[in-house]
């Protein structure tokens, strides 16, 4: 893309755009090459569109393998880049935002950050997609610097502003509470009379749970919503898509969020815009016209040859040997992830479900219904590096695969066999 500036940091981009708002001339930001370029803006009369894909690693299901999955305000890369993108959206006042991230991201909370409408069921929910495996998020509030609750402070003019955010709650720091909404009672403005029962003085704070109780909001009411003042008013909706429905031969589930500035679509209401966008995205679905091989380089490609030469080098071979040395269930680089527990997907068969302390061999002895060596294609197991059954497989490549990747190959091979295809993934004439 000749002439298109590549900026190095979305956080700085948001800060510079906000600082330059209302100033003469275009705001400048640092590029990936160390210089500074003007932040692009749409010409008068043109639609301003922001397309973003923020960091996903803290929201990803893979993060669960480490036992830690972060929410928006937890200080991780995913939350930081998302918040910066929203700040940039408000600073530049784009008409449209199209945002992509993993399907397990906290989408309801992310939409609330943009629209200023936070449903209590989302605010007080456990971290999305991690509650089943980790339970509700627990915070040790006795540690120095740990935030264990969300506080709102009464400022001059009677504005009740979010002054401290418990990471799980996902409210925008500094946002002023404007109203509450319930399906039964409609929208109720926050004013001096509404806040009178709290007996707050200027500078006084109230904890979020107590505030909701005083306002008559129940966490069990799915319509109960906190409505905040926002720099720019946006509406938002999101939906899940899968690449295999859009012409690519792979399964890659993601969600996309569309946010639009109030008035962008004239008099159309929020529900109509949301439904029309989802219908448009679904209309783009197409069948797979090309097999996966059409998207891959042939084995004879120079790039493939050079890559395999690197993997055969002494340094790479030593790394591979170190990776597969020792007991793969305890000393391998995967030992502290869930993947080294591999075969224990059938852990529910065990009399005791303590899958943290039981070793693999102990689990097998207790009745787990899978042999620890039941990997016929890659044949990896305790004290055994992979020994590929097929001579057509690239040993130098597979030698660097994680146990998780090798097990995927095993599963695919078994599925091929069940379907009557080639067990070894070989092409058939």
GIQUI-V586619 format. One record per backbone hydrogen bond with DSSP energy under -1.0 kcal/mol. CO is the residue of the C=O (numbers start at 0). NH is the residue of the N-H. E is the energy in kcal/mol with one decimal. If there is no record, write none. Layout:
CO;NH;E, CO;NH;E
//
This chain:
0;3;-2.0, 5;31;-2.9, 8;12;-2.3, 9;13;-2.2, 10;14;-2.1, 11;15;-3.1, 12;16;-2.2, 13;17;-2.2, 14;18;-2.4, 15;19;-2.0, 19;22;-2.0, 26;38;-3.2, 28;36;-2.2, 29;7;-1.9, 30;33;-1.7, 34;30;-2.8, 36;28;-2.2, 42;45;-2.4, 47;94;-1.7, 47;95;-2.1, 49;97;-2.6, 51;99;-2.3, 55;58;-1.2, 55;59;-1.4, 59;62;-1.0, 60;63;-1.1, 61;64;-1.5, 62;65;-1.5, 62;67;-1.1, 63;66;-1.3, 70;73;-1.3, 75;79;-2.4, 76;80;-2.5, 77;81;-1.9, 78;82;-2.7, 79;83;-2.1, 80;84;-1.9, 81;85;-2.2, 82;86;-2.4, 83;87;-2.5, 84;88;-2.3, 85;89;-2.3, 86;90;-2.5, 87;91;-2.7, 88;92;-1.3, 88;93;-1.1, 94;260;-2.4, 95;49;-2.5, 96;258;-2.5, 97;51;-2.7, 98;256;-2.7, 100;254;-2.2, 101;104;-1.5, 104;106;-2.3, 105;109;-2.2, 106;110;-2.7, 107;111;-1.8, 108;112;-1.9, 109;113;-1.2, 110;114;-2.6, 111;115;-2.4, 115;227;-3.0, 117;225;-2.7, 118;122;-2.5, 119;123;-2.7, 126;129;-1.8, 129;133;-2.7, 130;134;-2.0, 138;140;-1.2, 139;142;-1.5, 142;145;-1.6, 149;207;-2.3, 150;162;-2.1, 150;163;-1.6, 151;205;-2.0, 152;160;-2.9, 153;202;-3.3, 154;157;-1.5, 158;154;-3.2, 159;176;-3.1, 160;152;-3.4, 161;173;-2.5, 163;150;-1.9, 165;168;-2.4, 171;174;-1.9, 174;161;-2.6, 175;228;-3.0, 177;189;-2.5, 178;226;-2.9, 179;187;-2.9, 180;224;-2.5, 181;185;-2.4, 185;181;-1.4, 187;179;-2.3, 190;194;-2.0, 194;197;-1.7, 195;198;-1.7, 200;203;-3.0, 203;153;-2.5, 205;151;-2.1, 206;210;-2.5, 207;211;-2.5, 208;212;-1.9, 209;213;-2.3, 210;214;-1.9, 211;216;-3.0, 212;215;-1.1, 217;220;-1.2, 220;223;-1.3, 223;119;-2.5, 224;180;-2.3, 225;117;-2.6, 226;177;-2.8, 226;178;-2.2, 232;261;-2.6, 234;259;-2.0, 236;257;-2.8, 238;255;-2.6, 240;253;-2.4, 241;244;-2.1, 242;245;-2.3, 242;247;-1.6, 244;285;-2.4, 247;249;-2.3, 251;242;-1.2, 253;240;-3.2, 254;100;-1.7, 255;238;-2.2, 256;98;-2.7, 257;236;-1.9, 258;96;-2.5, 259;234;-2.3, 260;263;-2.5, 262;265;-1.6, 264;267;-1.9, 268;272;-2.0, 269;273;-2.5, 270;274;-2.3, 271;275;-2.3, 272;276;-2.4, 273;277;-2.1, 274;278;-2.1, 275;279;-2.1, 276;280;-2.5, 277;281;-2.3, 278;282;-1.6, 280;283;-1.1, 281;284;-1.4, 290;293;-1.4, 291;294;-1.8, 292;295;-1.2, 297;300;-2.0, 300;304;-2.4, 301;305;-2.7, 302;306;-2.0, 303;307;-2.4, 304;308;-2.2, 305;309;-1.9, 306;310;-1.8, 307;311;-1.4, 309;312;-1.3, 312;316;-2.7, 313;317;-2.1, 314;318;-2.1, 315;319;-2.4, 316;320;-2.4, 317;321;-2.3, 318;322;-2.2, 319;323;-2.1, 326;329;-1.6, 326;330;-3.0, 331;334;-2.2, 333;336;-2.3, 337;340;-1.6, 338;341;-2.1, 340;343;-3.3, 342;345;-1.0, 343;346;-1.5, 345;348;-2.2, 346;349;-2.0, 352;354;-2.0, 353;357;-1.5, 358;362;-2.4, 359;363;-2.2, 360;364;-2.3, 361;365;-1.6, 362;367;-1.9, 363;366;-1.2, 367;369;-1.4, 370;373;-1.9, 372;374;-2.4, 374;378;-2.1, 376;388;-2.3, 377;386;-2.5, 380;383;-2.2, 383;380;-1.5, 392;394;-1.2, 393;397;-2.8, 394;398;-1.9, 396;399;-1.8, 397;400;-1.5, 401;405;-2.3, 402;406;-2.4, 403;407;-1.5, 404;408;-1.6, 405;409;-1.9, 406;410;-2.5, 407;411;-2.4, 408;412;-2.3, 409;413;-2.3, 410;414;-2.4, 411;415;-2.5, 412;416;-2.2, 413;417;-2.4, 414;418;-1.8, 415;420;-3.2, 416;419;-1.4, 421;424;-1.4
//
